[in-house]
Amino acid sequence: MSTIRTMVHIHLNRHPEEVARVLEGFSPGEIVAALQEAPAESAAGVLARLTPALARACLVHWPAGGRSQIVEQLPVSIAAALLRQLEPEVREDTLSGLSDPVRASLNQALRCPAQSAGALADPSVLTLHSDLTVEEALARLSESGGPVASCVFVLNRSQRLVGAVTPGQLLGSRHAAPLGSLELDTTPAVPSYASAQTLGGREASLEPLAVVDPQGTFLGTIGADTLKRLGPYKARPPALHLLTSLSEFYSLGLSEIFATTRPGETNRDAS
């Protein structure tokens, strides 16, 4: 093994969070190509710290022969959260390549009842990591391509929920500040085993519910449309911070800001 490759592998082992932050700027195919050179344990350490949606996309791109080796090295809670997002045939093929103890643990973790919060959760929702700067977070929102959500869930690198942030709050914050330093909204999370009947009876807001497994790993969200289908739904007026966010969008012109602001520049930066 060359000296450079040895140094890369040492960095992957010692600083997986830093490597994950860098790789999140690349496509799933490029990330897989970079991580395939590393030992499975090192690659899994980085994969476990990517956003859930990106980690799932990487698993889909991973050659079938090596996918099981990566999943084998992941914490069970994170591996189960990712496997839930795969197509059934891909998931079964991945499980078949695991050792008996790991496969048994994952099969147990994957046995969410059909009408439970864990089964209803949408794992593809956009999330942000708490070590990203505000500027990086705004770039992720701009690059997502979809409509801007009223709030975005923030996770740590162990994929545990730490709070939520609104786009309006990001626009009004110092761009160099890490998300973890902001006053994040404390958002209640429902356990994966909660029944649909229980969820349908909740007095829901216009914002999605976060779903976590028994270890606290973020599994996805259940949106208002799903909650409406589950049972009685009593709408509340949107939260004050949502109204504030909307007013900021209209006055500032979010699309114009994303189109004209270059990295490191902002007319609202307090630094």
Order of alpha helices (4+ residues) and beta strands (2+ residues): alpha-alpha-alpha-alpha-alpha-alpha-alpha-alpha-alpha-alpha-beta-alpha-beta-beta-alpha-beta-alpha-beta-beta-alpha-alpha-alpha
